[in-house]
């Protein structure tokens, strides 16, 4: 096992805060495996690189010889996490939660070491609490303390309703830490209050309090918004290799080091060298980004898939070639009264745009090509002869061949 100082250097890489860091050092100095906790509410079944950030940090802990307890919040999900919300989150039914759990867990174990992971469901203890026990737990917190949370404070101050059940969420998440006797708990920066509540409750119930480790949000491929499917800037853990490679290559250069630290499998000392080399202009950003893209594809697929994805990327972007095995769409090219085909609807029907309206915007922006030539602005109606057997390209990576 590495020295406590060496471990702390690795653990600190990419973190937002460790509270308190001195307590973590004391735990590491004991030389025994720590119990690292992450609680997740399975509110969505499909994960992306942003969701995977805490799993990557857990894997670092595992590689250092520590144990992980992954808590599936099938009990707390029935309450709904109010973190960062300006309104009450809709409560999920047990059926909705269970429908998301298996896919979520399967994707988590693309990263975690099963031999060092204990999987627990907090419904085991939360849903079996009797009133006497629940009241003893609730008595450890005051309303004033709960209202210190920014989201609760802001909603209360602006007269927005707060459900009484929402107050239970940080308390129940804190109780998870008591049950499993966590040494360290991970969470996003928006989860710090919940993590500190766990530390507070453990201390009040006679246990050594956990250390709270927070991780920053990962920006998406646009480099601005946090990674999210709703923003369309995500890299899915189950994306096809070529798509995953292309998406990573599209991130801004200034985010490369952050992606290495939060989303890659590269050792921290190598990332430190990459950061130093980029800052000193000793490394070419394109080569570094290719290394990042290959690493991420290999992490979720394999080395052969990563190399094939890079070759496909080069055919498309360096050689300007049409990708192999593009899908075929059997298009209806029946002309309208003007003898034309309304290509905006065709794009929507082919899944190349979410609607005809979006297709028109793409055309106006020069983002739609037919056989390599961009359609001019307002060219929504096209001669059918131009489309017969044509390859349609939308943006950089979407292709379809018309049947």
C-alpha positions as CSV (number, residue, x, y, z in Angstrom):
1,X,0.0,0.0,0.0
2,X,1.3,3.5,-0.8
3,X,2.2,5.9,1.9
4,X,-0.6,8.1,3.4
5,X,0.9,11.1,1.6
6,X,1.0,9.4,-1.7
7,X,-2.5,8.2,-1.3
8,X,-3.7,11.7,-0.4
9,X,-2.1,13.1,-3.5
10,X,-4.0,10.6,-5.7
11,X,-7.3,11.0,-3.8
12,X,-7.0,14.8,-4.0
13,X,-6.7,14.8,-7.8
14,X,-9.8,16.4,-9.3
15,X,-11.6,16.8,-6.0
16,X,-13.4,20.0,-5.1
17,X,-13.0,19.7,-1.3
18,X,-12.0,17.2,1.4
19,X,-13.6,18.1,4.7
20,X,-11.6,17.9,6.9
21,X,-8.5,16.8,5.1
22,X,-6.5,16.3,8.3
23,X,-9.1,13.7,9.4
24,X,-8.6,11.8,6.1
25,X,-4.9,11.8,6.7
26,X,-5.3,10.4,10.2
27,X,-7.5,7.6,8.8
28,X,-5.0,6.8,6.1
29,X,-2.1,6.6,8.6
30,X,-3.8,3.7,10.3
31,X,-2.9,1.5,7.3
32,X,-6.2,-0.4,7.2
33,X,-8.7,-0.4,4.4
34,X,-11.3,2.4,4.7
35,X,-15.0,2.1,4.0
36,X,-15.8,4.6,1.2
37,X,-19.5,5.4,0.8
38,X,-21.4,6.6,-2.2
39,X,-25.2,6.9,-2.2
40,X,-27.0,7.1,-5.5
41,X,-30.7,7.5,-6.2
42,X,-31.5,5.5,-9.4
43,X,-33.7,8.2,-10.9
44,X,-32.5,7.6,-14.4
45,X,-31.4,4.4,-16.0
46,X,-28.7,5.5,-18.5
47,X,-25.4,7.0,-17.3
48,X,-22.9,9.4,-18.9
49,X,-19.4,10.5,-18.1
50,X,-20.7,13.1,-15.7
51,X,-22.5,10.4,-13.7
52,X,-19.4,8.3,-13.7
53,X,-17.1,10.9,-12.0
54,X,-17.8,9.6,-8.4
55,X,-17.4,6.0,-9.7
56,X,-14.0,6.8,-11.1
57,X,-13.0,8.3,-7.7
58,X,-14.3,5.2,-5.9
59,X,-12.2,3.0,-8.3
60,X,-9.1,5.1,-7.3
61,X,-9.8,4.3,-3.6
62,X,-10.3,0.6,-4.5
63,X,-7.0,0.5,-6.4
64,X,-5.3,2.0,-3.3
65,X,-6.7,-1.0,-1.3
66,X,-9.8,0.4,0.2
67,X,-13.4,-0.9,0.2
68,X,-16.5,0.7,-1.3
69,X,-20.1,0.6,-0.1
70,X,-22.4,1.6,-2.9
71,X,-25.8,2.4,-1.5
72,X,-28.7,2.3,-3.9
73,X,-31.2,4.8,-2.5
74,X,-34.3,2.9,-3.3
75,X,-35.6,4.2,0.0
76,X,-34.5,7.8,-0.2
77,X,-35.6,8.0,-3.9
78,X,-39.2,7.6,-2.6
79,X,-38.6,11.0,-0.9
80,X,-36.7,12.7,-3.8
81,X,-33.5,14.6,-3.5
82,X,-34.2,18.3,-3.0
83,X,-30.6,19.4,-3.7
84,X,-30.5,22.4,-5.9
85,X,-34.2,22.4,-6.5
86,X,-36.5,25.4,-6.4
87,X,-39.5,23.2,-6.2
88,X,-40.5,19.9,-4.8
89,X,-39.1,17.0,-6.8
90,X,-41.8,14.5,-7.9
91,X,-41.7,11.4,-5.8
92,X,-41.0,8.1,-7.7
93,X,-42.9,5.0,-7.1
94,X,-41.2,1.8,-6.0
95,X,-41.9,0.4,-9.5
96,X,-40.2,3.3,-11.2
97,X,-37.1,3.0,-8.9
98,X,-36.8,-0.7,-9.4
99,X,-37.0,-0.3,-13.2
100,X,-34.0,2.0,-13.1
101,X,-31.9,0.0,-10.6
102,X,-30.5,-2.9,-12.6
103,X,-29.3,-0.9,-15.6
104,X,-27.8,1.7,-13.3
105,X,-25.9,-1.0,-11.3
106,X,-24.7,-2.8,-14.4
107,X,-23.2,0.5,-15.8
108,X,-21.6,1.3,-12.4
109,X,-19.8,-2.0,-12.5
110,X,-18.2,-1.1,-15.8
111,X,-16.0,1.0,-13.5
112,X,-16.0,-0.5,-10.0
113,X,-14.1,-3.6,-8.9
114,X,-16.8,-6.1,-7.8
115,X,-14.4,-7.8,-5.4
116,X,-14.1,-4.6,-3.4
117,X,-17.6,-3.3,-3.7
118,X,-20.5,-4.0,-1.2
119,X,-23.9,-3.2,-2.8
120,X,-26.6,-2.2,-0.3
121,X,-30.2,-0.9,-0.7
122,X,-31.2,1.7,1.9
123,X,-34.8,0.5,1.8
124,X,-33.4,-2.3,4.1
125,X,-33.2,0.1,7.0
126,X,-35.2,3.2,6.1
127,X,-38.5,1.5,5.3
128,X,-38.3,-0.7,8.4
129,X,-37.7,2.2,10.9
130,X,-40.4,2.3,13.6
131,X,-41.7,5.7,14.9
132,X,-39.6,5.5,18.1
133,X,-36.4,5.0,16.2
134,X,-37.2,7.6,13.6
135,X,-38.0,10.2,16.3
136,X,-34.6,9.6,17.9
137,X,-32.9,10.3,14.6
138,X,-34.9,13.4,13.8
139,X,-34.2,14.8,17.3
140,X,-30.5,15.1,16.4
141,X,-31.4,17.9,14.0
142,X,-33.1,21.3,14.3
143,X,-35.3,23.0,11.8
144,X,-32.9,25.9,11.8
145,X,-30.0,23.5,10.9
146,X,-32.0,22.0,8.0
147,X,-32.9,25.5,6.8
148,X,-29.2,26.3,6.4
149,X,-29.3,24.4,3.2
150,X,-29.2,27.0,0.4
151,X,-32.1,25.4,-1.6
152,X,-34.3,25.2,1.5
153,X,-33.2,28.7,2.7
154,X,-33.9,30.2,-0.7
155,X,-37.3,28.5,-1.1
156,X,-38.4,29.4,2.4
157,X,-37.3,33.1,2.0
158,X,-39.1,33.4,-1.3
159,X,-42.3,31.8,-0.1
160,X,-41.9,28.7,-2.2
161,X,-43.5,25.6,-0.6
162,X,-41.3,23.0,1.0
163,X,-42.8,19.5,1.7
164,X,-42.2,18.3,5.2
165,X,-41.0,15.0,3.7
166,X,-38.2,16.8,2.0
167,X,-36.6,17.6,5.4
168,X,-36.2,13.9,5.8
169,X,-33.9,13.5,2.8
170,X,-30.7,14.8,4.3
171,X,-31.5,13.1,7.6
172,X,-32.1,9.7,6.0
173,X,-29.0,10.0,3.8
174,X,-27.0,10.8,7.0
175,X,-28.5,7.8,8.7
176,X,-27.1,5.6,5.8
177,X,-23.6,6.6,7.0
178,X,-24.5,5.6,10.5
179,X,-25.7,2.2,9.4
180,X,-22.7,1.3,7.3
181,X,-20.1,3.2,9.5
182,X,-18.6,5.1,6.6
183,X,-15.1,6.5,6.8
184,X,-15.4,8.7,3.8
185,X,-18.5,9.7,1.8
186,X,-18.4,11.0,-1.8
187,X,-20.8,13.4,-3.5
188,X,-21.1,16.4,-5.8
189,X,-20.5,19.9,-4.6
190,X,-24.3,20.3,-4.4
191,X,-24.3,17.4,-1.9
192,X,-21.9,18.9,0.7
193,X,-24.8,19.7,3.2
194,X,-26.0,16.1,3.0
195,X,-22.5,14.8,3.5
196,X,-21.9,17.1,6.5
197,X,-25.2,16.0,8.0
198,X,-23.9,12.4,7.9
199,X,-20.7,13.5,9.7
200,X,-22.8,15.3,12.3
201,X,-25.2,12.4,12.9
202,X,-22.4,9.9,13.2
203,X,-20.7,12.0,15.9
204,X,-23.9,12.5,17.8
205,X,-24.6,8.8,17.8
206,X,-21.2,7.9,19.2
207,X,-19.3,7.0,16.0
208,X,-16.2,8.3,14.4
209,X,-17.5,10.9,11.9
210,X,-16.9,10.4,8.2
211,X,-14.8,12.6,6.0
212,X,-16.7,14.4,3.2
213,X,-15.2,14.5,-0.2
214,X,-16.9,16.5,-3.0
215,X,-16.3,16.3,-6.7
216,X,-16.9,19.1,-9.3
217,X,-19.5,18.9,-12.0
218,X,-18.1,17.8,-15.4
219,X,-18.9,20.2,-18.2
220,X,-20.3,18.6,-21.4
221,X,-18.9,18.6,-24.9
222,X,-20.0,22.2,-25.4
223,X,-17.6,23.2,-22.6
224,X,-20.3,25.4,-20.9
225,X,-23.2,23.6,-19.5
226,X,-22.9,20.6,-17.1
227,X,-23.0,17.3,-18.9
228,X,-26.7,16.4,-19.4
229,X,-28.8,14.5,-21.9
230,X,-31.2,17.4,-21.8
231,X,-28.4,19.7,-23.2
232,X,-27.3,17.2,-25.8
233,X,-23.7,17.6,-24.7
234,X,-23.2,14.2,-23.1
235,X,-20.9,11.2,-23.7
236,X,-22.9,8.1,-22.7
237,X,-21.2,5.1,-21.1
238,X,-22.9,2.8,-23.6
239,X,-22.3,5.0,-26.7
240,X,-20.8,3.3,-29.7
241,X,-16.9,3.6,-29.7
242,X,-16.7,5.9,-32.8
243,X,-19.4,8.1,-31.4
244,X,-17.7,8.2,-28.0
245,X,-14.3,9.0,-29.6
246,X,-15.8,11.8,-31.7
247,X,-17.6,13.4,-28.8
248,X,-14.5,13.5,-26.7
249,X,-12.5,15.0,-29.5
250,X,-15.0,17.8,-29.7
251,X,-14.5,19.1,-26.2
252,X,-12.6,22.4,-25.8
253,X,-8.9,22.1,-25.2
254,X,-9.0,23.8,-21.9
255,X,-11.2,20.9,-20.5
256,X,-8.7,18.2,-21.4
257,X,-6.9,18.0,-18.1
258,X,-10.2,18.1,-16.2
259,X,-11.5,15.2,-18.3
260,X,-8.3,13.3,-17.6
261,X,-8.7,13.7,-13.9
262,X,-12.4,13.0,-13.7
263,X,-13.2,10.7,-16.5
264,X,-10.1,8.7,-17.5
265,X,-8.2,5.7,-16.1
266,X,-4.8,7.3,-16.5
267,X,-2.6,7.3,-13.3
268,X,-2.5,10.7,-11.5
269,X,1.3,11.1,-11.9
270,X,0.9,10.8,-15.7
271,X,-1.9,13.4,-15.7
272,X,0.3,15.7,-13.7
273,X,2.9,15.4,-16.4
274,X,0.3,16.0,-19.2
275,X,-0.8,19.1,-17.4
276,X,2.7,20.4,-17.0
277,X,3.5,19.6,-20.6
278,X,0.5,21.4,-21.9
279,X,1.2,24.5,-19.8
280,X,4.8,24.5,-21.1
281,X,3.7,24.1,-24.7
282,X,5.7,20.9,-24.9
283,X,2.7,18.7,-25.9
284,X,0.5,19.2,-28.9
285,X,-3.2,19.5,-27.7
286,X,-4.5,17.4,-30.6
287,X,-2.2,14.4,-29.7
288,X,-3.2,14.8,-26.0
289,X,-6.9,14.9,-26.8
290,X,-6.5,11.7,-28.9
291,X,-4.8,10.0,-26.0
292,X,-7.8,11.0,-23.8
293,X,-10.4,9.8,-26.4
294,X,-8.6,6.5,-26.8
295,X,-8.4,6.0,-23.0
296,X,-12.1,6.7,-22.5
297,X,-13.2,4.4,-25.3
298,X,-10.9,1.7,-24.1
299,X,-12.3,2.0,-20.5
300,X,-15.9,1.2,-21.7
301,X,-15.1,-1.0,-24.7
302,X,-11.5,-2.3,-25.3
303,X,-8.2,-1.4,-27.0
304,X,-9.2,-2.7,-30.4
305,X,-12.4,-0.7,-30.3
306,X,-10.5,2.5,-29.4
307,X,-8.0,2.1,-32.3
308,X,-10.9,1.4,-34.7
309,X,-12.7,4.4,-33.4
310,X,-9.7,6.6,-34.0
311,X,-9.3,5.3,-37.5
312,X,-13.0,6.0,-38.2
313,X,-12.5,9.5,-36.9
314,X,-9.5,10.1,-39.2
315,X,-11.4,8.8,-42.2
316,X,-14.2,11.2,-41.5
317,X,-12.3,14.3,-40.3
318,X,-8.8,14.1,-41.8
319,X,-9.6,12.3,-45.1
320,X,-13.2,13.7,-45.3
321,X,-14.4,10.3,-46.2
322,X,-17.9,8.9,-45.7
323,X,-18.0,6.5,-42.8
324,X,-18.5,2.8,-43.4
325,X,-21.8,1.0,-42.6
326,X,-23.9,4.2,-42.4
327,X,-27.6,3.5,-41.9
328,X,-30.0,3.4,-44.8
329,X,-33.3,5.2,-44.7
330,X,-36.0,4.2,-47.1
331,X,-37.3,7.7,-47.9
332,X,-40.5,8.7,-49.6
333,X,-39.3,10.9,-52.5
334,X,-42.7,11.5,-54.0
335,X,-42.7,15.1,-55.2
336,X,-45.2,17.7,-53.9
337,X,-47.3,20.0,-56.1
338,X,-44.2,22.0,-56.9
339,X,-42.2,18.9,-58.0
340,X,-40.0,19.0,-54.9
341,X,-39.4,17.0,-51.8
342,X,-39.7,18.8,-48.4
343,X,-36.3,17.8,-47.1
344,X,-36.9,19.3,-43.6
345,X,-39.6,16.7,-42.9
346,X,-37.4,14.0,-44.5
347,X,-34.6,14.8,-42.0
348,X,-37.0,14.6,-39.1
349,X,-38.5,11.3,-40.3
350,X,-34.9,9.9,-40.7
351,X,-34.1,10.8,-37.1
352,X,-31.5,13.4,-38.2
353,X,-33.4,16.2,-36.5
354,X,-35.9,16.3,-33.7
355,X,-38.4,18.1,-35.9
356,X,-38.9,19.8,-39.2
357,X,-38.3,23.1,-37.4
358,X,-34.9,22.0,-36.2
359,X,-34.1,20.7,-39.6
360,X,-34.9,24.1,-41.2
361,X,-32.5,25.8,-38.6
362,X,-29.8,23.2,-39.4
363,X,-30.2,23.9,-43.2
364,X,-30.1,27.7,-42.6
365,X,-26.9,27.3,-40.6
366,X,-25.1,25.3,-43.3
367,X,-25.3,22.1,-41.2
368,X,-26.9,19.8,-43.8
369,X,-25.0,18.3,-46.7
370,X,-26.2,16.2,-49.6
371,X,-23.4,14.2,-51.2
372,X,-20.9,16.4,-49.6
373,X,-22.4,19.8,-50.6
374,X,-24.1,22.0,-48.1
375,X,-27.6,23.0,-48.8
376,X,-28.0,26.8,-49.0
377,X,-30.1,28.6,-46.5
378,X,-33.9,28.3,-47.0
379,X,-33.4,25.3,-49.3
380,X,-36.1,23.3,-47.6
381,X,-37.6,21.9,-50.9
382,X,-35.2,19.9,-53.0
383,X,-35.4,18.2,-56.5
384,X,-36.1,14.5,-55.9
385,X,-33.3,13.5,-58.4
386,X,-30.8,15.1,-56.1
387,X,-31.9,12.9,-53.2
388,X,-32.1,9.5,-54.9
389,X,-29.4,7.3,-53.3
390,X,-27.9,10.3,-51.7
391,X,-25.8,10.5,-48.5
392,X,-27.2,13.1,-46.1
393,X,-24.9,14.5,-43.5
394,X,-26.1,16.6,-40.5
395,X,-23.4,18.2,-38.4
396,X,-20.1,16.4,-38.0
397,X,-21.2,12.9,-37.2
398,X,-24.7,12.1,-38.4
399,X,-25.0,10.3,-41.7
400,X,-27.7,8.5,-43.5
401,X,-28.0,7.0,-47.0
402,X,-31.4,7.4,-48.7
403,X,-32.7,4.1,-50.1
